[in-house]
Amino acid sequence: MNALLEVDDLSVHLFTPRGVVRAVDGVSFRLEAGQSLGIVGESGCGKTMTALALMRLLPSPPARIVGGHIRFNGEDIMDATDARLRQLRGSAMAMIYQDPMTTLNPVFSVGEQIAEVVRLHEHATPQAAFARAVEALHQVGIPEPDRCARAYPHQLSGGMRQRAVIAMALVCRPRLLIADEPTTALDVTIQAQILDLMRVLRDETGAAIILITHDLGVVADLVDDVAVMYAGSVVECAPVADVFAAPAHPYTQGLLRAMPSLERKLHRLPTIEGTVPSPAAMPPGCRFHPRCNLARTICRDHRPPLLGMPEHSAACWALTEFELSIAHVTAA
Amino acid sequence: MLGTNGIRIVHCTRYGCLMPALLAVRDLVKHYPIPGGAFGRRAARQLRAVDGVSFDLQPGETLALVGESGCGKTTTGRMLLRLTEPTSGRIVLDGEDLLGMGRTALRRRRRELQIVFQDPYASLSPRKRVEDIIAEPLDVFRLYRNKNERRERVVDLLRLVGLNAEQLRRYPFEFSGGQRQRIAIARALAPGPRLIVADEPVSALDVSIQSQVVNLMQDLQERFGIAYVFISHDLAVVRHIAHRVAVMYLGRLVELANTDVLFDAPFHPYTQALFSAAPAAGPRPRGQRIILRGDVPNPARIPTGCGFHPRCPIAAPICREQTPVLSELLPGRLAACHFARPFPIPVAADRNDPAHRETHGARSV
């Protein structure tokens, strides 16, 4: 079956005056139509760079895709012309960013900005485009969408702005929606509203979603599969329930243990010792080995590939396929 | 009982205090005038950032202030140190009211009150070496006799927070976020405080680093008996670190209780919704979340009666008219809701209710 999105061995390097930084280093995943994938990791793990690369929106210089393939709907995104990319962005694939205030232009009304997307992609008249904008605002649950369409971004609350941004992303019914930390800037009760909205819209529009976040709790609510990234590469890839029930990679395990829980209280929080390595000075071999208590000689010398089953894989030498399959059975 | 300067301190169980408190806060208020009129001279309205907050804090205790942005938790924290001047109220530290104090007296007491800010990238001067950053409180309060002693104190403090002594000649930019927050904590510890206000101290940090800093704060509390006012929107961290939790909404406390009993069964509908909205560490069955309608209201336009009534799933006519007072429903458990009872009305999270969906969710086009 043809996947909607295929990413194969994607590498992004940043060419800075102080040296080359390997921000994304051999990332592969695939996404079927209507599926949702969460990319989880801490700051600097390369998750945002991966997302920007998918849209070919990397800030260049300093960033450049140095290897790999991205195929969207069977079409090679890496070779696409600028004109073709402009066609795709906003209509077939759309992106939501963390901070709705910087996404929206402060000098145009929300409706005009959404209508612009429609005019560019569908050659609608200004009136028809504006009507579509109002409809899109209605769809994302904004009360009084007519009034909101004529409002400027500063007149809306953070939650309403993020709804407007989602309306803008969805107005042309994209097949792929990339959401980069869409709820990080919002309050908890508003975050719950936005996640609920994204769930409803996913079911209604059938758009595939890539949700990028540092918060494993947010992922749990919205996606089918999770890819955990560490220091530029994917270290574990599995269905969301398996990641929580039977994490295979020591980093994922550590991350889950370090998360304080609402249900239970421990005397001390387990930690992952040390810090995320600086992208300019990556350790050789497995990049997690200096912080890993399972590290062996092989981990220092060779980087592990993703091992295990196609549905649950992890990049760790400490895992044999047997252990992974056990983990999978336990999770199910 | 009279405090040292004649302020009467009320000892009661109302604010969960059985022993003499380290800190007693009563009816703390901060109103900001909103300029109105032709030239913005007349204060047309008041923005009620903090609107009558009272609580007690025991020595060595952690009280968490939780709530969403604009609920007044940071303003409350800053007022405890008089970094923001309260409009009215009382802040009694060890029997002495901080609000009546002159500058010199206040400065003397500030040795016992320190603060750690959210963003360790903004709270440390980029032009100072770590040694001078940590020694600044020592300089201010003249807590050393000579340069050697100053250096020794700084090295001790660095070790206490898990950094090493070789790092003291470095500048903040040479440290990661977690290490910077350790430096900020070392600076707060330097004058030997009895209370540290920690304003979202781990919110800017990654999960794996966050737990290191939380553990450090707990270790320091066990060792030195420091009390914390821990301001946070992260309920999971609060559950872990706090002894008691005060939930704020629109400048008021809506619930105050011991952490465990509060998380097991919150009384106030807002607390129930807030807890159920918090992302959980694992998939949860659908339909278990209470999703509140509407936005957090603007503190410049607080609704009449109970500030929460426009979003409250169980609001009744009385809620529009009367502001509920924070009252003790069980020993040590306070809530401000007309309907909060020891067995409160559980707020339903029925997602299939069509009226409920209509108001907040999306409709198909």
Interface residues (C-beta under 8 A of the other chain):
Chain A: E42 S43 E135 A136 H138 Q139 V140 G141 S157 G158 G159 M160 D187 V188 T189 I190 Q191 A192 Q193 D196 L197 V200 L201 E204 H214 D215 L216 G217 V218 A220 D221 V240 A241 F244 A245 G254 L255 L256 A258 M259 P260 S261 L262 E263 K265 L266 R268 L269 P270 T271 I272 T275 V276
Chain B: E68 S69 S176 G178 Q179 D206 V207 S208 I209 Q210 S211 Q212 V214 N215 Q218 H233 L235 A236 V237 R239 H240 T259 D260 F263 A273 L274 F275 S276 A277 A278 P279 A280 A281 G282 P283 R284 R289 I291 L292 D295 V296 H360 G361 A362 R363 S364 V365
